[in-house]
Amino acid sequence: MAGFSGPVPNTAAVQSLQAVVVWEPGAAENPLRTIGGLTLLERILRQLSDLDAIKSIVVLKPAAVSLPAASGRVRKPLECYNVSGAKFWEILREARGKLAGDFIAVAADFLIDQRLLAWLAMQTEDVMLSSREGGSAEPATRLTRKTLDATVPQSADLKRAAVSSLPSHWEAMHGAVPLHLYQVTDEASAEAGWRILLDHVQKRTLELPAQYFDPTLENLLIRRLAGTRVTANQVTLATGLLGFVVAALYYAGWLRVGVLVAIFVEVLDGVDGKLARITRTTSRAGEYEHILDFFYENSWYLALGLHLRHSSSHALNAALLMILFDLADNVAYSLMDVRLGLSLDNASPFLARFRLIAGRRNIYSWLFLVGFFLGFPHQVFFLAVVWAGITAAIHGGWVLSRALSRPVLTSD
C-alpha cells in the first residue's frame, strides 16, 4: 500500500495495462442500473478510459446479455467477448487466451472509486481489494495472465489491500473523501449508491452557507439533471448569465430581488461542478469557471456601489476597494497553488476553520440578505467591504510569511 496518497496521477503508471470488466451472470441486469446519470457499466468504462495506464478495455459478458454501445467518452479501444463461466474467477480463466499479460479486472456491478482503479493500475504484483480490514476480497484486482494459467485463482490466494486502510485525503476536494468499493444489487443498494456518489463529489472545505444550506438544493437539482441532456457547461453558462442579472438588479435598486437571485446563483454554482464529476463529463471549459465567477461577482459589488452612491458618497470607493480586496485574495490562492500545489484553505488548521466565515461571495450574499430585508443596505455593504479586507489581509499575510520563511541559498 506504500505510495498511495489520495488521488493517484494518471501519468504515474509504470506500464500499459489492459482493463477487464467482468459481467457475472448472477449480476443479472444490475450493470445497466442507472446511478448518477450513468449505468454502472458506462461509469466503469469511462473511468478506465480516463486512466493513462490503460491501453485497452475488454468486457466479458454472458452470451444472453446484449451490450449497449459505449458513449464517445470511452476513448480507449473496446472489445466484448461472450463467456460461459458463472463466477468472476471462472470467467477470467475461461477468457485468459484473450487477455494481456498484465491487467486489472473489476466486476461490472460495482461502484468503484477512480483512485482505487488508478492505484490498481500502478501495482506490479497480483493484489485484490477488499472493502475493509479482514473482510472478504472483492472482485477488483490487478492480475497477471500467468496467475490464471498456473492455477484456478481464488480470492484467498491473493494479497489483499483493504480499502478502509488506504489514505482518503483528496487535495482537489480539499479534504478527506471516503474511498468507495460498493456492489449494487437492488433498488435499495442503488439508492445507497446515489448517496455515495453525491458525497463523493462534495468538496470538504466550504464556507458555512455552502456547507449547511446549499447541498440539499444542489443534490436535488443534480438528481433531476443527471441523465438528461443538460450538461454541466450549460449550467455554468446559465449561472454566469444569472450572475450578471443580479448585477443589473442591484444597479436598478431591486436589492431584495437581487439578493434572492444571488442565493440561487450560489446554489447553481455548486451544481455544475458536482454534475460534471458525478456524470464524469469534466472538461477544460469547466476549469476556467472561476474566471467567469470573478467577473460576475465583482460586477455585483460595482453595481451596489453605483446604486448606493446616490445616498452615500463613499459607496463607489468602497465597491472599488472591495474589488481590490477580492483580487488580492485570488492572487493569494493562486500563489499558494503554484508554489505548493495546495489549496490555501488546507494550508493550516486555522485557515481550514477560517474558510467557514472568510469573506467570499456566499458569505456576502447572506449578509446582504439580512441587511437588505431589514433596511440597512449601506451598513451591510460597508461591513462586507471591511470583512473582505480582513480576509485578504489574513490570506495574504499567511502566504507572505511562508514566502519569507523559505531558506535563502547563498554561495561561498
N, C-alpha and C positions, 0 to 999 in steps of 0.2 A: 504493500500500500504506500510505500515511500514515494514521495514526489507528487502525490495528489494534493492539490491545494485549491479547492474551489473549481471554477470553470477551467477546463484544460484547453489551451490554444490548439486549434486545428493544425497549425503549422508545425507542431512539435512531434508529429508522427515519425516513428523510426523506419517505417516501411509501408508499402502499399498493401492493403488487405482487401479481401473480398468480404462482403457482408451477406449474411444468410438470414432470411426471415422465414420462420417455420410456422406453418398453419396446421395445427394438430386437428384431426377430425373431431375430437372431443370439444374443440372450441366452437363448433357449430358456426353461426354467423357473427359471433362476437367481434372478430376483427373488423367487421363492417359497421359496428356501432359508431355513431357519430357523437363525439365528445369534444367540446371546444371548437366546433365548426369543422372538424375533420374526422374521418373514420380513424380508428386505431391504426389500421394498416397504412393509410396515406400519411399519417403523422410519422410513423416509424420510417417510411421511405424517404420523407423529406428530411428527417433528422440524419439519416445515414448519408443522404446525398450532400448534406452540408458539411460533412467531415472530409477534410483533405486527405486523411489517411485511407479512405475507402476508394478503391478504383472501380468496383462494380458491385451490383446487388443481384442476388438470386432469391426468388421466392419459391419455397417448396410447399405445395398445397395438395389437398385431396383432389382426385380427378373430378369428383362431383361438384366441386366449387368453381363457380365462374368468377374469374378475377377481373374487377373493373379496371379500366385504363387509368394509369397513374397520371397525375397532373404535370403540367410543364415545370413545376417546382422541383420535380425529381430529375436532376440533370445528369446523373450517373447512368451508365449502361445497365439495363434491367432485363433479366431473363426470368422465366417462370417454368417450373417443371412439376408435373404430376407425380405424386409418390403414393405408396400404399401403406406405409408404416402408420402405426397407431399413436405412438408417443414420440416426444421430442428426440430422444436418442436413436430410436429405431429409424425415424425419418432421416436423420443426418447420416446414419450408417448406410442406409439404402442408397442415398444420393451422393455418397462420397466420391464417386467417379466424376461427378460434375463440379466438385468443389475444388478450390485452390488449395495450395499447401498450407496457407495460414488464413484464418478467417475469424470473424466474430459472428455469433449467432444469437438471435433473440426470438422469442415466441411472439406471434402476431397479435395476441390478445392482451398485451401488456402496455401500460403507460410506463415509459422509462425515461428518466432524466437524461437530457443531452450530455451532461457532464459525465454520466456513467458510461455512455456509449463512447465518448472521447477517451475516457480512461481505459476502457477495454481495448480500444484500438491501439493504445500505446504499449500494451503489455507484450513481453517477449516470451512468455510461457503460458501454459494452459491455466486458466483461472475461471471460476464461476462466481457470480454474485449471489448473495443471499440477503434477504430483507433485514435481518437483524443478527446480532452476535449469537452464535449457537443455533440459529434457525436452519431450516432445510434450505438447500440451494434452490435458486430459481432459474428458469431457462433463459439466462442471459450470460453468455460465456465467450471466452476467447479460446480457440482451439487450433490444433494443427491436424492435418489430414492423417498424419502418421498415428495419432492417438486413435482415430477411428479405425485405421487399418489393423492396429495391433490387437485391439480387444473391443468388446462391446462396452463402451464407457458408461459409467453411472455417475450420478452427481457426487456420491460419496468418494469416488476415486480421484476427484479433482481438488486442487487447492481452492479454498473459498475466501471471498472477500465480503465482509459484512457491510452492507450499505450504511447501516447505522453507525459504524465506526469511522467512516470517512469524513473529513472536514467538509462543512457545508457553507463556509463563507463564500460569498459571491460578490466580488467588488462592483460589478456592473449594477447590481441590485442593492448596493450599499448595506450589506449585512448578511446574516446567516439565513439561507433558504434551504429547508429540508430537501434532501435528495429523495426522489421517489422511484420506486420499482413496484408497480401495482397491477395486479391482474383484474381485468374486467370480465365478469361472468354473467351478470344480470342487470336489471334496471337499477337495483339498489347500489351495486358497485359502480355503475355508470354515473350515478348522481354523486357518489363519493369521488369519482374521477374528476368530475366537474370542479368540485371543491378543491381538490389537489391542484388542478391547473390554475384556478383563479388565485390560489395562494402563491403558486409558483411564479406568477407574473407580477406580483405585488412588490413594489420597492419597499425596502425596510426602513430607511431613514427619511422621514417626511415631516412636514410641519403639522401642527395639530389638526387643522381642517382636513388636510389630505389623508390623515391617519384615521380620524374618527368619524368624519362626515361623508367624505367622497366615496369610499369603497363600496358602500351599499348601492348607491346610484350607479356607479361605474360598472359594477358587476351585473346589475340588472340590464343595463344597456348592452353589455358585452354578450350576455346570454341571448339577447334579441338579435344582435347584429352578426355574431359568429355564424358562419354557414350561409349568410346571404351574399348578395353581390356588392354590398357596401364594404369598401376597403378602408384600411387604416389611413392611407393617404387622403382619401376623401373626407374622413373625419377630421384630419389635420387641417385640410383646406376650409372646411366648414367652421372649425374652431377659430381659425385666423380671421375669416370674414366676420364672424360674430364679435371677435375681439375689437375690430375696427368699428362695428356698430355701437359697442359700448362707448368708445371714444366720442362718436357722434352724439350719443345720448347725453354724455357728460357735458360736452361743449354746449348743447342746446339747453342745459339746465334740468334735464329729466334725470335727476340724480338717483331717485329711488328705483325707477325702472332700470336705469343703467346698472346699478349695483346688483339687482336681481339677475340681470343677464350676465353680469360678470361672474356671479356664483355658478351659473350654468356653464359658462366658458371654463371655469375651474374644473368642473366635473368632466366635461368633454376632453379637456387637455390630458386627463388621465386615461381616457378611454382609448385614444388612438394607439398609444404605445403598448398598452395591455392587449388590445385587439390584435396588433401585429405579432406580438410574442406568442399569444395563445393559438393563433392560426398559422404561425411560422411563415409570415409574409413580411418580415422586416426588409427594409430597403434602404438604399443610400439617401433617398429623399427624406426618410424619417430621421436620419442622423442630423439633418440640418434644421429640424423643427425648432430648436432653441433660438435660432436666428429670427424666425417669424415671431416667436414668443416675445423676444426682446423688443421688437418694433411695435407690436400692438400694445404690449404692457405699458411702454413708455408713452405711447400716444394717449393712454388714459390720464397719466399724470399731467401731460401738457394740456390736454383738453380741460381738466379740472382747474389748472392754473389760469387758463384763458377765461373760463367761466367765472371763477371766484375773484378775478382781478377787479371786477366791477364794484365789488364791495370790500375788497382788501388790496391795498397797493402792493403788498408783499407776496401775493399768491403766485404770480407768474415766476418771480425769482425763486420761490420755494419749489415750484414744479421743476425748474431747470436744475436746481440743486439736487432734487430727488433723482432726476435722470442721471446726473453725475455720480451720485452715490451708487445707483444701480449698475452703472458702467464699471465703476471701481470694484464692485463686488464680483461682477462677472470676470474681470481681469484676475482677481484673486483666485477664483475657481479654476480658470484656465491655466494659470501659472502652476498651481498645485497638480493639476492633471498632467501637464507637460513635464514637470520636474520629477514627480514621484509616481505618476500613473495611478494616483489615488484621488478619490473624491475628498474635497476639503471637509465634508461632513463626517468622514470616517477618520480624519487625521488625529483626533484625540477624543477621549470620552466626553470632555466638556463640550466640544464642538458638535458631537452627535446629539447631546441633550439640548444644546442651544438651538439646533435646527428646528426643534418643535415650535419655537416662538420667534425665530430670526425673521428680520424684515424681508418679506417676499410678497409677491403678488397676492397669494391666497390670504396671508395674514392681513394685508392692507384691505382687501375686499371685505373681510369680516369686520374690521374696524369701521370701514365706510358704511357697511350695512347698519351698524348701530348708530353711528353719528348722523347719517343722512335721515334715518327714520325718526330720530329724536330731535332733529332740527339744529344740529351743531356741525354743519359741513366744514366750516373754516377750521374749527378747533381740531376736528378729527383728521383733516388733511395735514395740518401742521404737525400733529402728533406722528402721523405716518412718516413725514419727512425726517423728523428727529430720529425715529426708530430706524429708518433707512441709513442715516448717518452713523448711528451706533453700531449697526450690523456691519457696515463697510469697514468701520474702524477695527472692530474685533477680528473680522476675517483678514483684512489687510495687515493688521498688526501681527497676527499669527504667522502669516506667510513671510512677512519681513523678518520676524525673529528667527524663523527656520533658515532663511537665506543667510542671515548674519552669523548663524551658528555653524555654518559649513566650515570645515578646516581650510585654511589658506595654504596653498602649496608654495613653498619658497625654494629658490635654487641656492646652492652653496656658493 
